[in-house]
Amino acid sequence: MALDAMKNGKHAASEVPVCTRCRVLGIVDTSEATRKHCMILENCCYGDIEMMVRYGARRALSAKFTHGEAAYSTTCAAS
């Protein structure tokens, strides 16, 4: 969809997973050829949990981080 949008003169936006295959999908080449932006979006950059992790990492300045990993939560609260 992003490729079609750029080829038709529109800027495009996509969720993060597309960025792992940008070259394979031709997104970068198409963006450069059409001079249209293809933005990679993230839906939770500064949420409470992300900021808590950032705060914790900054507080442990003497520690050396060797690995980090994150994932989306698939649980939801019952209403």
SETOR-452879 format. One record per residue: chain; residue number from 1; residue in one letter; z, y, x of N, C-alpha, C, O in turn. Coordinates in Angstrom, 3 decimals. Each point is the difference from the previous one (the first is absolute). Example, Ala and Ser with C-alpha at 12.3 -4.5 7.8 and 13.67 -1.06 7.14 Angstrom:
! SETOR-452879
+-----+-----+------+----------+----------+----------+----------+----------+----------+----------+----------+----------+----------+----------+----------+
: mol : seq : type :     n.zz :     n.yy :     n.xx :    ca.zz :    ca.yy :    ca.xx :     c.zz :     c.yy :     c.xx :     o.zz :     o.yy :     o.xx :
+-----+-----+------+----------+----------+----------+----------+----------+----------+----------+----------+----------+----------+----------+----------+
:   A :   1 :    a :    7.800 :   -5.690 :   13.190 :    0.000 :    1.190 :   -0.890 :    0.000 :    1.200 :    0.900 :    0.665 :   -0.019 :    1.036 :
:   A :   2 :    s :   -1.385 :    1.069 :   -1.386 :    0.060 :    1.190 :    0.820 :    0.730 :    1.090 :   -0.770 :    0.169 :    1.108 :    0.509 :
+-----+-----+------+----------+----------+----------+----------+----------+----------+----------+----------+----------+----------+----------+----------+
***
This chain:
! SETOR-452879
+-----+-----+------+----------+----------+----------+----------+----------+----------+----------+----------+----------+----------+----------+----------+
: mol : seq : type :     n.zz :     n.yy :     n.xx :    ca.zz :    ca.yy :    ca.xx :     c.zz :     c.yy :     c.xx :     o.zz :     o.yy :     o.xx :
+-----+-----+------+----------+----------+----------+----------+----------+----------+----------+----------+----------+----------+----------+----------+
:   A :   1 :    m :    0.000 :   -1.184 :    0.814 :    0.000 :    1.184 :   -0.814 :    0.000 :    1.253 :    0.861 :   -0.669 :    0.983 :   -0.318 :
:   A :   2 :    a :    1.426 :   -1.025 :    1.414 :    0.036 :    1.163 :    0.901 :   -1.365 :    0.246 :    0.622 :   -0.438 :    1.144 :    0.122 :
:   A :   3 :    l :   -0.231 :   -2.220 :    0.269 :   -1.341 :    0.135 :    0.579 :   -0.973 :    0.623 :   -1.001 :   -0.752 :    0.913 :    0.341 :
:   A :   4 :    d :    0.772 :   -1.410 :   -1.571 :   -0.892 :    0.537 :   -1.033 :    0.301 :    1.469 :   -0.281 :   -0.914 :    0.804 :   -0.182 :
:   A :   5 :    a :    2.198 :   -0.461 :    0.149 :    0.376 :    1.393 :   -0.253 :   -0.557 :    0.909 :    1.087 :   -0.602 :    1.030 :   -0.304 :
:   A :   6 :    m :    0.796 :   -1.398 :    1.566 :   -0.483 :    0.838 :    1.105 :   -1.523 :    0.073 :    0.018 :   -0.569 :    1.057 :    0.272 :
:   A :   7 :    k :   -0.085 :   -2.170 :   -0.559 :   -1.468 :   -0.016 :   -0.026 :   -0.562 :    0.870 :   -1.127 :   -1.149 :    0.440 :    0.047 :
:   A :   8 :    n :    1.990 :   -0.204 :   -1.061 :   -0.412 :    0.834 :   -1.125 :    0.598 :    1.401 :    0.069 :    0.113 :    0.685 :   -1.017 :
:   A :   9 :    g :    0.269 :   -0.261 :    2.226 :    0.425 :    1.370 :    0.212 :    1.419 :    0.335 :   -0.388 :    0.329 :    1.177 :   -0.149 :
:   A :  10 :    k :    0.520 :   -2.165 :   -0.020 :    1.390 :    0.245 :   -0.404 :    0.949 :   -0.408 :    1.119 :   -0.279 :   -0.932 :    0.755 :
:   A :  11 :    h :    1.400 :    1.636 :   -0.653 :    1.063 :   -0.426 :    0.897 :    0.671 :   -1.212 :   -0.636 :   -0.050 :   -0.163 :   -1.220 :
:   A :  12 :    a :    0.673 :   -0.686 :    2.026 :    0.621 :   -1.218 :   -0.520 :    1.420 :   -0.134 :    0.508 :    0.385 :    0.626 :    0.988 :
:   A :  13 :    a :    0.383 :   -1.444 :   -1.671 :    1.369 :   -0.311 :    0.415 :    0.248 :   -1.475 :   -0.279 :   -0.508 :   -0.559 :   -0.972 :
:   A :  14 :    s :    1.297 :   -0.061 :    1.843 :    0.288 :   -1.414 :   -0.153 :    1.430 :   -0.281 :    0.417 :    0.595 :    0.776 :    0.747 :
:   A :  15 :    e :   -0.047 :   -1.861 :   -1.215 :    1.350 :   -0.406 :    0.372 :   -0.019 :   -0.536 :    1.429 :   -1.062 :   -0.355 :    0.511 :
:   A :  16 :    v :    2.197 :    0.295 :    0.124 :    0.154 :   -0.345 :    1.411 :   -0.719 :   -1.267 :    0.460 :   -0.620 :    0.048 :    1.063 :
:   A :  17 :    p :    0.650 :   -1.175 :   -1.773 :   -0.598 :   -1.226 :    0.558 :   -1.449 :    0.113 :    0.440 :   -0.440 :   -0.794 :    0.832 :
:   A :  18 :    v :   -0.317 :    1.744 :   -1.355 :   -1.390 :    0.127 :    0.416 :   -0.107 :    0.388 :    1.471 :   -1.007 :   -0.307 :    0.637 :
:   A :  19 :    c :    2.009 :    0.968 :   -0.087 :   -0.114 :    0.503 :    1.372 :   -0.006 :   -1.117 :    1.040 :   -0.397 :    0.238 :    1.141 :
:   A :  20 :    t :    0.814 :   -1.422 :   -1.491 :   -0.029 :   -1.096 :    0.975 :   -1.409 :   -0.542 :    0.183 :   -0.261 :   -0.751 :    0.940 :
:   A :  21 :    r :   -0.652 :    1.128 :   -1.839 :   -1.361 :   -0.514 :    0.074 :   -1.033 :    1.117 :   -0.082 :   -1.135 :   -0.251 :   -0.404 :
:   A :  22 :    c :    1.498 :    1.475 :    0.775 :   -0.901 :    1.148 :   -0.140 :   -1.348 :   -0.220 :    0.667 :   -1.039 :    0.249 :   -0.611 :
:   A :  23 :    r :    1.041 :   -0.710 :    1.849 :   -1.267 :   -0.205 :    0.713 :   -0.816 :   -1.121 :   -0.634 :   -1.220 :    0.107 :   -0.130 :
:   A :  24 :    v :    1.899 :   -1.179 :   -0.262 :   -0.705 :   -1.126 :   -0.611 :   -0.674 :    0.436 :   -1.302 :   -1.127 :   -0.403 :   -0.287 :
:   A :  25 :    l :    1.815 :    1.218 :   -0.486 :   -0.538 :    0.441 :   -1.291 :   -0.998 :    1.136 :    0.135 :   -0.711 :    0.311 :   -0.955 :
:   A :  26 :    g :    0.644 :    0.317 :    2.130 :   -0.929 :    1.099 :    0.205 :    0.504 :    1.335 :   -0.514 :   -0.777 :    0.947 :   -0.128 :
:   A :  27 :    i :    2.055 :   -0.857 :   -0.166 :    0.549 :    1.226 :   -0.565 :   -0.098 :    1.165 :    0.978 :   -0.399 :    1.098 :   -0.387 :
:   A :  28 :    v :    0.754 :   -1.320 :    1.632 :   -0.044 :    1.069 :    0.995 :   -1.439 :    0.469 :    0.207 :   -0.266 :    1.202 :    0.007 :
:   A :  29 :    d :   -0.649 :   -2.133 :    0.160 :   -1.406 :    0.353 :    0.202 :   -0.568 :    0.762 :   -1.196 :   -0.726 :    0.980 :    0.167 :
:   A :  30 :    t :    1.060 :   -1.438 :   -1.369 :   -0.495 :    0.658 :   -1.206 :    0.581 :    1.403 :   -0.134 :   -0.706 :    0.938 :   -0.371 :
:   A :  31 :    s :    1.992 :   -0.799 :    0.675 :    0.636 :    1.321 :   -0.060 :   -0.667 :    0.966 :    0.975 :   -0.277 :    1.149 :   -0.345 :
:   A :  32 :    e :    0.022 :   -1.617 :    1.554 :   -0.636 :    0.856 :    0.999 :   -1.445 :    0.329 :   -0.384 :   -0.450 :    1.127 :    0.203 :
:   A :  33 :    a :   -0.269 :   -2.086 :   -0.745 :   -1.403 :    0.221 :   -0.371 :   -0.142 :    0.941 :   -1.192 :   -0.924 :    0.811 :   -0.051 :
:   A :  34 :    t :    1.845 :   -0.923 :   -0.909 :   -0.094 :    0.814 :   -1.214 :    0.786 :    1.301 :    0.098 :   -0.132 :    0.877 :   -0.854 :
:   A :  35 :    r :    0.960 :   -0.751 :    1.908 :    0.871 :    1.171 :    0.185 :    0.978 :    0.159 :   -1.168 :    0.358 :    1.116 :   -0.376 :
:   A :  36 :    k :    0.066 :   -2.249 :   -0.191 :    0.973 :   -0.011 :   -1.093 :    1.271 :   -0.667 :    0.504 :   -0.046 :   -0.951 :    0.780 :
:   A :  37 :    h :    1.167 :    1.461 :   -1.234 :    1.290 :   -0.551 :    0.414 :    0.292 :   -1.307 :   -0.721 :   -0.345 :   -0.172 :   -1.169 :
:   A :  38 :    c :    0.977 :   -0.736 :    1.877 :    0.561 :   -1.193 :   -0.621 :    1.463 :   -0.025 :    0.406 :    0.340 :   -0.353 :    1.129 :
:   A :  39 :    m :    0.511 :    0.728 :   -2.055 :    1.433 :    0.107 :    0.281 :    0.689 :   -1.336 :   -0.235 :   -0.276 :   -0.695 :   -0.978 :
:   A :  40 :    i :    1.160 :    0.355 :    1.872 :    0.823 :   -1.189 :   -0.170 :    1.337 :    0.479 :   -0.553 :    0.672 :    0.817 :    0.630 :
:   A :  41 :    l :   -0.285 :   -1.308 :   -1.781 :    1.212 :    0.455 :   -0.681 :    1.132 :   -0.994 :    0.158 :   -0.227 :   -1.200 :    0.150 :
:   A :  42 :    e :    1.408 :    1.693 :   -0.184 :    1.214 :   -0.822 :   -0.009 :    0.857 :    0.505 :   -1.136 :    0.168 :    1.208 :   -0.167 :
:   A :  43 :    n :    0.365 :   -2.107 :   -0.600 :    0.700 :    0.427 :   -1.198 :    1.488 :    0.250 :    0.167 :    0.650 :    0.421 :   -0.956 :
:   A :  44 :    c :   -0.089 :   -0.660 :    2.125 :    1.432 :    0.285 :    0.163 :    0.322 :    0.311 :    1.459 :    0.581 :   -0.828 :    0.702 :
:   A :  45 :    c :   -0.953 :    2.000 :   -0.259 :    0.274 :    0.386 :    1.383 :    1.411 :    0.532 :    0.194 :    0.613 :   -0.248 :    1.038 :
:   A :  46 :    y :   -0.096 :    0.961 :   -2.001 :    1.288 :    0.668 :    0.155 :    0.962 :   -0.337 :   -1.125 :    0.732 :    0.867 :   -0.477 :
:   A :  47 :    g :   -0.729 :   -2.112 :    0.055 :    0.946 :   -0.437 :   -1.019 :    1.389 :   -0.168 :    0.605 :    0.178 :    0.131 :    1.210 :
:   A :  48 :    d :    0.798 :   -0.421 :   -2.057 :    1.384 :   -0.147 :    0.456 :    0.146 :   -1.070 :    1.082 :    0.687 :    0.213 :    0.999 :
:   A :  49 :    i :   -1.326 :   -1.351 :   -1.197 :    0.139 :   -1.099 :    0.965 :   -0.647 :    0.371 :    1.334 :    0.573 :   -0.255 :    1.059 :
:   A :  50 :    e :   -1.761 :    0.855 :   -1.105 :   -0.683 :    0.388 :    1.239 :    0.812 :    1.026 :    0.783 :    0.091 :   -0.073 :    1.226 :
:   A :  51 :    m :    0.490 :    1.016 :   -1.934 :    0.801 :    1.023 :    0.676 :    1.297 :   -0.595 :    0.559 :    0.476 :    0.431 :    1.050 :
:   A :  52 :    m :    0.093 :   -1.415 :   -1.745 :    1.201 :   -0.664 :    0.504 :   -0.311 :   -0.732 :    1.309 :    0.780 :    0.065 :    0.950 :
:   A :  53 :    v :   -1.916 :   -0.757 :   -0.901 :   -0.401 :   -0.703 :    1.219 :   -0.247 :    1.005 :    1.127 :    0.412 :   -0.231 :    1.136 :
:   A :  54 :    r :   -1.072 :    1.326 :   -1.439 :   -0.258 :    1.039 :    1.006 :    1.311 :    0.571 :    0.533 :    0.166 :    0.184 :    1.206 :
:   A :  55 :    y :    0.752 :    0.090 :   -2.111 :    1.297 :    0.541 :    0.402 :    0.734 :   -1.000 :    0.898 :    0.563 :    0.377 :    1.028 :
:   A :  56 :    g :   -0.572 :   -1.648 :   -1.423 :    0.658 :   -1.027 :    0.795 :   -0.620 :   -0.133 :    1.378 :    0.711 :   -0.176 :    0.990 :
:   A :  57 :    a :   -2.024 :    0.257 :   -0.920 :   -0.692 :   -0.107 :    1.285 :    0.339 :    1.191 :    0.895 :    0.192 :   -0.162 :    1.205 :
:   A :  58 :    r :   -0.120 :    1.335 :   -1.782 :    0.307 :    1.193 :    0.799 :    1.454 :    0.001 :    0.473 :    0.305 :    0.528 :    1.070 :
:   A :  59 :    r :    0.592 :   -1.118 :   -1.863 :    1.418 :   -0.071 :    0.380 :    0.209 :   -0.972 :    1.161 :    0.955 :    0.153 :    0.762 :
:   A :  60 :    a :   -1.807 :   -1.122 :   -0.618 :    0.127 :   -1.011 :    1.052 :   -0.896 :    0.371 :    1.179 :   -0.789 :   -0.824 :    0.463 :
:   A :  61 :    l :    0.906 :    2.037 :    0.014 :   -0.870 :    0.472 :    1.069 :    0.144 :   -0.802 :    1.287 :   -0.930 :   -0.053 :    0.805 :
:   A :  62 :    s :    2.091 :   -0.573 :   -0.604 :    0.180 :   -0.776 :    1.219 :   -0.608 :   -1.400 :   -0.105 :   -0.149 :   -0.692 :    1.008 :
:   A :  63 :    a :   -0.197 :    0.282 :   -2.213 :   -0.590 :   -1.331 :   -0.186 :   -1.503 :    0.060 :    0.235 :   -0.637 :    1.031 :   -0.217 :
:   A :  64 :    k :    0.090 :   -2.139 :    0.660 :   -1.441 :   -0.093 :    0.216 :   -0.595 :   -0.887 :   -1.078 :    0.345 :   -1.177 :   -0.107 :
:   A :  65 :    f :   -1.244 :    1.745 :   -0.695 :   -0.659 :   -0.777 :   -1.035 :   -1.145 :   -0.780 :    0.627 :   -0.811 :    0.552 :    0.744 :
:   A :  66 :    t :    0.755 :   -1.834 :   -1.054 :   -1.083 :   -0.834 :    0.512 :   -0.913 :   -0.514 :   -1.098 :   -1.098 :   -0.480 :    0.280 :
:   A :  67 :    h :    1.546 :    0.577 :   -1.542 :   -0.820 :   -0.504 :   -1.097 :    0.452 :    0.658 :   -1.293 :    1.189 :    0.249 :   -0.200 :
:   A :  68 :    g :   -2.140 :    0.027 :   -0.669 :    0.311 :    0.519 :   -1.313 :   -0.944 :   -0.639 :   -1.013 :   -1.161 :   -0.270 :    0.309 :
:   A :  69 :    e :    1.649 :    0.037 :   -1.489 :   -0.825 :   -0.621 :   -1.031 :    0.484 :    0.469 :   -1.367 :    1.194 :    0.220 :   -0.207 :
:   A :  70 :    a :   -2.115 :   -0.075 :   -0.703 :    0.353 :    0.436 :   -1.345 :   -0.942 :   -0.642 :   -1.009 :   -1.058 :   -0.517 :    0.360 :
:   A :  71 :    a :    1.445 :    0.556 :   -1.593 :   -0.840 :   -0.572 :   -1.058 :    0.367 :    0.663 :   -1.316 :    1.033 :    0.659 :   -0.111 :
:   A :  72 :    y :   -1.877 :   -0.837 :   -0.868 :    0.295 :    0.527 :   -1.321 :    0.961 :   -0.930 :   -0.720 :   -0.071 :   -1.221 :    0.140 :
:   A :  73 :    s :    0.962 :    1.810 :   -0.905 :    0.927 :   -0.786 :   -0.805 :   -0.713 :   -0.432 :   -1.274 :   -0.661 :    0.805 :   -0.655 :
:   A :  74 :    t :    0.798 :   -2.064 :    0.313 :   -0.636 :   -0.498 :   -1.208 :    0.987 :   -0.126 :   -1.137 :   -0.355 :   -0.491 :   -1.072 :
:   A :  75 :    t :    1.595 :    0.926 :    1.281 :    1.001 :   -0.090 :   -1.053 :    0.014 :    1.289 :   -0.804 :   -0.367 :    1.058 :    0.510 :
:   A :  76 :    c :    0.776 :   -1.142 :   -1.730 :    0.157 :    1.198 :   -0.814 :    1.235 :   -0.150 :   -0.869 :    0.412 :   -1.110 :   -0.338 :
:   A :  77 :    a :    0.158 :    2.223 :   -0.009 :    1.211 :   -0.020 :   -0.809 :   -0.355 :   -0.314 :   -1.452 :   -1.023 :    0.448 :   -0.519 :
:   A :  78 :    a :    1.879 :   -1.215 :   -0.112 :   -0.211 :   -0.302 :   -1.423 :    0.326 :    1.229 :   -0.829 :    0.966 :    0.714 :    0.268 :
:   A :  79 :    s :   -1.778 :   -0.485 :   -1.266 :    0.264 :    1.183 :   -0.836 :    0.634 :   -0.371 :   -1.304 :    0.287 :    0.873 :   -0.818 :
+-----+-----+------+----------+----------+----------+----------+----------+----------+----------+----------+----------+----------+----------+----------+
***
